[in-house]
Amino acid sequence: MKLTKYLLLIALCWFHGAFAQAPRPMAPDPIGEHIYPPELILQHQKAIGLTDAQRAALASEVKKVQSTVFDRQVELQRNVERLIELLKPDRVDEQQALAQLDLVLNTEREVKRQHIALAAKLKNLLTPDQMRQLRELRSAGAR
């Protein structure tokens, strides 16, 4: 029982830290180096020759995802808060806590899935030359 409670508290701390957006040391991001966030694309739209059609498609895709992701983030926060409440008592109902943890993990998975889907759609909007230029601009900005 104590071990389960301890593990759930560790998981909770991990979740809380993941949502706190605390600055982290620069570490290689094996996924991030292969995608182009909308902010990066728009920041360098002139330099990469982003067309009006590409800009419109980017805006459309981002708007679709933003509304859905916002709802999921609200749901995620609500689920985390419920998990916290389940972990507060001296005696924890393990089944309820684990069921709530499953809700948290499933919602988090949906959010991450939508972010990766958006990243893939945005990358597919770009030409190989635009992607090369963005990689160069990104690496120049990191120096």
N, C-alpha and C positions, 0 to 999 in steps of 0.2 A: 504494500500500500504506500509506504513512504517513498519507495523508489519510483512508483508511478507518479506520485504527486511531484516529486523532484523533477522527473523528466518532463512533465507537463509545464512546470514553471520555467524550465529551460526553453522549451518550445515557445512559450508565451513571450519570454524575453527576446527570443530570436525574431518572432513576428513583430513585436513592438519595435525593435531596432530596425527591422526591414522597412517599416512604415515611417519611421522618424526622419528619414532622408538626411541622416547625419553624414558629414563629409567623410569619405573613406580615402585611404591612401591609394595613389594611382597604381593599379594593377592591370595587367593585360586583360582585355575584355575580348574573349574569343568570338563572341557573337557580335558585339558592337562594332568590331572592325569590318564586318561584312554588310552592315546596314547603314542607311542614311536617314537620320531623324528628319522630320519635316522642318524643324528649326534650322538645321544645317543647310538643307536644300534651299529654303527661302532666304536665308542669310546670304547665300552665294548665287542666287538665281540669275543675276546679270552675268556674273563671271562664267557660269556654266552654260549660258544661253538657253535658259528654261523657256519653253514656248508658252503661249497663252493657253493652249490646250492642255499641256502638262500641268500648269499652275491650277487650272480649273479642276482637273482630275484629282490633283493633290488635295485641294481644298475640300472637294466633295468626300473623298475617302476619310480625311481627318475628321470632318464634321460627323460622319456616320459613326466612327469609332468613339469620338469624344462623348457623345450622348449615352452610348451603351456603357462605356467604361465608367463614366461618372456614376451611373446607377449601380454598377457592380462594386465600385469603391465605397459607396454609401452602405451597401449590403455587407461588404467585407468588414467595415468598421463596426457595424451593428453586431456581426457575428463574433468579432474579437471581443467586444464589450461583454457579450453574453458568456463567452468562454471565461473571461476574467471573473465574472460573477459566480460562475460554477466552481471556480478554483479558490474563491475566497474562504469558504467555510473550513472549519477544522477538519471536518470529514467530507471528502469529495466523492460524489457519485461518479465512479470511473466511467461507467457506460455513457452517462449523459455528457461528461466532459469529452470523451473520445468522439461521440457523435457530433458534438459541437465543433471539435477540432476538424472533423471531416468536412463540415460545412465551410469552415475557414479555408481549408486547403483547396476545396473544390472551387470556391469563389476566386481565390488567388490564381488558381490554374486558368480559369476563364479569362481573367484580366490579362495574364501573361500571353495567353494564346491569341487574344485580340491584338495585343501590341505586336507580336511577331507576324500575324496576318497583315497588319497595316504596313509593317516594315517591308514585307515581301511585295505588297502591292506598289508601294512607293518606289522600291528598287526597280520593279518591272516597268515603271513609267520612264525611267532614265535610260539614256543611250550609254553604251560602253565608254564613250569619250567623256560624257558628263560624270560618270562614276569615277573615272580616272582623275578628272579635275577635282572632284570632291575629296577623294583620298589625299591628293596633294595638298589641297587647302586645309584639310583637317590636320594633317601631319605638320604643316607649317604653323598652324595655330597652337599646336601642342608644345612647340619648342619654346 
